[in-house]
Amino acid sequence: MDEAAPGLFGTAFTADPYPAYAWLRTNAPVHKTVLPSGVSAWLVTRYADARRALADPRLSKDPRRHRAAEHASGRVGIPGERRANVMTHLLNIDPPDHTRLRRLVSQAFTPRRVAAFEPRVRELADRLVDGFAERGSADLIDEFAFPLPIYAICDMLGVPAEDQDDFRHWAGMMLHTAGKRGGVGRAVKRMRAYLGELIHRKREDLGDDLISGLIRASDDGEQLSEEEAAAMAFILLFAGFETTVNLIGNGMLSLLRNPAELARLRGAVAAGDEALLASAAEELLRFDGPVELATWRFATEPLTLGGERVATGDPVLVVLAAADRDPERFAAPDTLDLGRADNPHLGYGHGIHYCLGAPLARAEARTALATLLGRLPDIRLAADPGELRWRGGLIMRGLRALPVEFGPR
């Protein structure tokens, strides 16, 4: 990178990476850099290149395609997943194994199951707001955005109520030690051990929950092994909670910093305008989404991306945050427009690895926005935006805290 290039991965970059990504899109759209972990990887920042890369079969999701030493050291992928034996999930495998597992898991994680679960999400959201509505202030991350998805996914998976606080603790370890691989690794190991025990118990007494659905899932006599079921339950939990924490937190901050759009959405919620609520959830995901970089990919052969030659085994990271603000694809990309009509963002990915949990994430986002703006219509930011702190880590983008105020009610 030449002298005019912006710095990457520092404190200022973490707070606002978008100017740096704009520079990369213009000057080095496919750029090789050294990550904070010491791994060299290619960053793909333009929308057209990103969309192609997400669906390119030459870019494998299997970490074993990478150099063995870096894979073994845990510097790529989810910290601790290798030691905890949860590698066999959809984010780490390619066809034909990916095709088989996704088909089996899709039988359990159905749109019907998500739709039936929406009233429970609304109940959880209202209960959480009840906890701070009379006080007139709250930290929306700790008191709402964090507990909502963790309790929701626990309920959906079938984790007994008496065990859910353990999951909240482990999830908190992953959230608050982001960038510190030891803490995340310990949380992953504890979750994996618990899920193995829970799957074993549920085999003896199947219910209507998602883990029971994973156990039942079969196709032409095939079934998920216990290891595969545990890995899938883990990744649904891991991928399903932090992304939603960040989607709610980043989304509410974007609204609070854009008063006209906040008022627009508040009016839509009051009027029961479901169309604008759904459009808003998509635009907030595009504008400042929860996943900054798509998860790891590795070149299985030499290939050319954006004019750059990528060698076999090289890691490739698609920068969703950069692609979704590409002016070649989005009109006025740095403007929040909740009614944006043409919005094919990449926030849920693209191709065969398109997010399986997208329907649940959309339902949780719509419910969270409707609950907060419906019950706290005068909600406002209780800190200077420059004072807010963002969590470290490579893949996710999220706030440590989001203090707000409102009239006690």
N, C-alpha and C positions, 0 to 999 in steps of 0.2 A: 504494500500500500504506500502511495507517495505521501509527501509532507502535507498536502492539502486534505488528506483523508481524515475523517473523524475517528476518534478512539472508540473502540468497541469493548463492552462488558465492564466498564467502570461505573461508578456511582451515578454520574450525570447521565450516562447512556441508559442505565437501568430505569431511571426516573422518566426519561423521555427518549426512546430509541428511534423515533420516527424521522428526525432530521438526518441521522446517520444512515438509516435505511434509504431515504430519498437520495442521498449521495451515492450509495452503492448501486441503486437502480440505474442511475445515470452514468456512472463512471466505471463500475465493476460489478455488473449484474450477477455474474457467477464468480465468487471471490473466495480464494483459499486463505484461511486464517488459522491461527492457533487459539484454541479455546482455553478458558481458564483451567481446565483439567490437564492441559498439555497436549491434547489430541489435536492433530491437524485435520480440518474438515472444510468442505466447500459449502458456502452459503449461497442459496439461490433466491433472488429477491424480486425478479419481475414476474408478473402474473402469468404470462404465456409460458415462460420457462417453468414456473412452479407447477402449473397445472399439468404440463407434460411430464415433469419429473415424478409427480405423485402417482401417475398411472404407468410409468415406464417399467416393464418387467425386468429390465436389466439392473434396476436398483432394488436389491433384495432387502427385506426386513430382518433377515436372519443374522444376528450378531456374529455367528460363526463364519460368515463371509468376510469379516474384518480380520485384522492382524491379531493373532491369538493372544499376544501379551497384553494388549490393551483391553481385549475382551475379558481375559481372566482377572485383570486388575480391577474390573468394575468401573472403568472410566467411560464406558459407553453403555447405553440402556438405562434401565431403572436400577438405582443403587440397591444392592442386596438381593436382586431377583435370582441371580445365579446360585448363590449359596442357599437361598431359601427354596430352591427347586420349584420356581414358578415361571420357568422360561417358556413353557408350551402354551402361550396365549396368542391371540390374533395379531398383536403388535410385533411379534417376533418370528413369524413363520410365513412361508411363501406357498403358492400352489405346488402340488395338489393338496398338501396338508391343510393349508389355509382354507381352501374351498370346502374340504370335508368338515373342518371344525366350525367354520362360519355357518354352514348349512345346519349343522346340529344345534349350535347355540341359538340360531334364529328361531328354531322351533320353540325355545323356552322364552326368549326375549322378544315377544311379539308386540305389535302395535295395540292389539286388544288388551294385553296385560298392562301396558303403559296407560292406556285410556282409562281402564278400570281403576288405576292407582291414583289418578289426578285428584279425586276428592280427599284422599289421605294427605297429599302434598298441601292442599289448601288448609286442611285441619292443622297440620304441623306449622305452616306459615302463620296462621292466626294465633296459635298457642305461643309462638315465639314473640310475636308483637305484643301479646298480652303481658309478657314478662317485663317490657320496658315502656309501654305506652304511657303509663301514669307518671313516669319519671321526667319526661320531656327531653331526654337525651339518650344516646346509645352509641356503642361502637358496632356499626352494622356488620363488620366482619365477624367479630367474636360472638355477637349475640344473635345474628340472623343468618348471614351468608354461609358461615361455617357449619352450624348445627343443622340447618335445613337439609342439605343434600346428604349429610352423613346419616342422619336418622331416616331419611327417605330411602336411601339405598339399603340400609340395614333392614328396614321393614320389608322392602321388596325381595331381598335375598332370603329372608326368613330367619335373621339373627334374633334370638329371643330378647325380649325387652330388658331382662336382667343383665344381659351381656353387652348391651349397646353402649354403655358408658365406657367399657373397655375399648370398643372400636373408636369412640370419640377421642380417647386418650392416644391411641396409636395413630389415628389420623392427624391429631395435633402434633405428634412427633414428626410426622412427614411434612406437615405444613410449616412448622416453626423452625425446623432444622434444614429447610431447603438449602441446597448448596453444601451442606455438611453431610457427607455421604454415610458416616457412621451411624448417626441418629436415624436417618431414613432406613438404612439397612436393618437396624434392630427392629424398627416398627414393621418392616416387611416380613421379617422372620417370625415375629409374634403373630401377625395376621395369618400367615401361612399355616402355622401350627394349629391355630384355632380353627381355621376353615377346614383343615383335614379332619379334625375331630368332629366338627359340625356335620360334614358330609357323611362321615361314618354313622353318626346318630340318625341322620335323616334317611339313610338307606333302609333303616328299620321301621321308619314311620314317615312316609312321604306325605307332604302337604300340598298347598296350592301356591307355594312361594317359588322364587326363581331358582334357588338351589335344588329344590325338588324337581323343577322343570329341567334343569341341566342333567340331573341323574336319569330322568325318564327319557330324555332326548335320544332318539335312535333313527337310523336311516338304513334300510336294507340290512337290518341285523347289526349295524355298527352302533356303538355307544361311546360316549366319552369315558375315558379311563378316570379313575379317581384322581390321578395327578392332573389330567387335563381339566377336570371339573373344578379342582381347587385353583388351578392357574386362571381359569376363566372367571371364577367368582372373584378372585383377587383383582384381576385387571378391570372388571366391571366396577369394583369398589374404588380402586386406585384412580382409574381414569374418570370415573363418574362423580367423584366428590370434589377434587381440587379444581377441575375445570368449571364446575358449577359455582363453587365459592368465588372464583375469579370472575366468572361471567356476571354474577350478581354485583360484586364489589366494583369491578371496572365499569359496569354498565351504569350503576347508580352514580358513580363519580362523574361519568360523562354527562349524565343528565343534570346533575347539580351544577356543573360548569357551563351548561348551555340552557339558561333559564327559559328561553322561548320554546325549545323542544320539550323541556320539562313540563311547562304549562300545557303544551299541545297534548302530551301523553296523559297528563292528569285529567284533562277534559275528556279524552277518549275513554279512560277508565270510568269516569263518572257517568258517561253516556252509554257504557257497555259496548264500545266499539272494538270488537274482537279483532277486526282486520288490522287496525292500526297497532294494536297491542302485539299481534304476531309480527307485523313488519318491523316494529321497534326492536323486538328481540333479535331479529336478524341483523338490523343495522348496528345495534350495539355490539354484536359479535364481530362484525366487520371492522368497526371503527376503532375499538380497543379491546380485542378479544382475549380470552383466557389462555390460549395456547399460542405463544409467540413463534416458536419453531416446531414444525412437525417432527415426530419422533424419527429416530435414526434410520437411514438407508445406507446401503453399501453396494458399490459398483461390482457386478459380477464379471465384467469384461471392460476393456477400454471403451470409452464413449465420449461424445462431445456434448457439452451443455453450455448454451449461450456463448458458443465460440471457444470455450475452454476445454482442454483435453483432461478428462478424469481417468485416473489409472485404476486398474483392478484392485479392489479392496478399499479404495478411498471412501471415507464417510461423506455423505451428502445430507445437508440439513436444509429443507425448504423453509424459508422464512415467511410464514403465513402473514405476520404483521406487516411485512413489506409488500407482499403480493396484493394484499387486500386494500392497500392504499396506492396502487399503481394508477397514475392518471391516464395511462394508455387503455385502461379497462373501466375505470370508474370516474364519472364526472364529479369534479370538486371533491376529490377523495378525502381531503382533510376537514371537510365539513360534515357535521352530524346531521343527517336528514332521515328522520324516523319513518317517513313515507316513501323512501327511495324505492322506485319501481323496478329498476334493473339492478339486481343485487346478487349476482352469482358468486358470493364470497366463498373462500376456501376454508372457513373456520371449522367445518366438520370434515375436511379432507376432500379427496376426490379419488375415483377409481375403486378397486376392490377393497381398499382399506378405509373407505368412507365410514365414518363413525357409526357403529352399531347402536350406540346409545343416544343418537341425535334426537329421536322423538321424546325421550325422557328429559334431556337437557332443555329442549324447547318448552316442554310442559312446566318444568321447574322455573325457568326464566319468566314465562308469562305469569305464572302464579305469584312469584316473588314481586314482580313489578306491580301487578294489580293490587296485591295486599298492601305493600308499602305505600303506594300513592293513594289507594282508596282509604286507608285508615289513618295515614299521616299526610294529609294534603299540603301542609305547610312545611314539610321537611326541608331542611337546609344544611349546608356544610358548616361544621363547627370548627374548622381549622383552615389556615391558609393552604391552598393547594401545594405550594412549594414546601410545606412542612411535612407532607405525607411521605411515608416511607414504603418502598416496594421490596418484596422478598427477593432474595438472590435465587440463583438457579438458572439453568440454561433453557429449558423447554417452556415452562409456564411463566405467565406474567400476572402478578396479583399483588394487592396491597396488604401491608401488615395490619393496618387498622383504618377504619373510615368513621371518624367521629361526626355525628349529626345531632341537630337539635330540632325541636318541633313543639308545638303547644301541647302540654300534658292533656291526655284524654283517656 
